[in-house]
Amino acid sequence: MTAIDQALISLADYEQAAEQRMDRGPHGYYAGGACDEITLADNLAAWSRIAIRPRVLVDVAQRDPSVTVLGRRRAHPLIVAPMAFHTLGHPEGERAMARGAHDAQAIMCLSTLTTTTPAAMAEAVPEGTRWFQLYVFSDRGVSRELVAQAEQAGYEALVVTVDLPVFGLRERDLRSGVAAATAAVVSSAAAAGAEGPMTPAQFASLVDPSLTWQDIERFASETTLPVLVKGVLTPEDARLAHDHGAAGVVVSNHGGRQLDTVMSGADALAAIVDEVGDQLDVLVDGGIRRGTDVLKALAIGARAVMVGRPALWGLVVDGADGVRRVLQILLSEFDVALGLAGSPRAQTLGRELIAPAPWAR
């Protein structure tokens, strides 16, 4: 165990350590949310409003964190969420993130707004399990080429983010004036004709605001990859995702970075599972900071969870090793939660295990 491993024992420790290592602008870009950041805070608080109802005198000597997602057995339910511009936090960027994710047996979902190409990341970590997140640009030819690259490079799924038709009002970024990258190092942006240093909002302006469900159906029919729709918060939209060819949805509010005062993933999840959980794979992100949060998400009915900022904090602190360690901490906590809740198999977690927290009334 390294000195860093000994000193940092929780995800909160890594978050604090990362803030100490980062300049104000890049840190604000990673940490911030939209407007008053009400949803940003509630993403964390919502999981604490759920209490666990543990059962005792259950044989928990053997615990199994494995789950099935998109028809494949996974070692555990953690997926590294798609996030842009990793080189703001570490010079090795997405390559280090991918190595850390692989070392923790986690799927890595690569963002469209990445400082490496889908093919280059696959070449850097060929043994890693990888999904590709797609922002659909106004130039649909660029988007289709990105999907083709992902297919050729062995990506397992296409995650289409749909909650960024316009860019959220992120006041931390407006105050800091942070420049995310130059267009030249973000291949997708360069292919779309962008040039020079760009702010996050300028990169987001490449996304097509006229995207509709018919486009989702078109992408689903054109690609060989299963399509997940990321950014769903209502049962109505989850049903439409199913009706237009999606294989899954990610219940997500974009980390509280888009429309402030929308529901948290924790609060939106149950209704969506009830609507489509027997027909689609339902995943959730937003505010996962403890192994008990993972347990609660699966008990509600999620197949897996996406983890974003904590993985970035690990990357900032210690590169690939930091990513691995953050995910291992979360998995260790999840293992303890399975044992102490008296429900040793992740795949059999159910709502009988949870209740509204009395302290949240």
Order of alpha helices (4+ residues) and beta strands (2+ residues): alpha-alpha-alpha-alpha-beta-beta-beta-beta-alpha-beta-alpha-beta-alpha-beta-alpha-beta-alpha-beta-alpha-alpha-beta-alpha-beta-alpha-beta-alpha-beta-alpha-beta
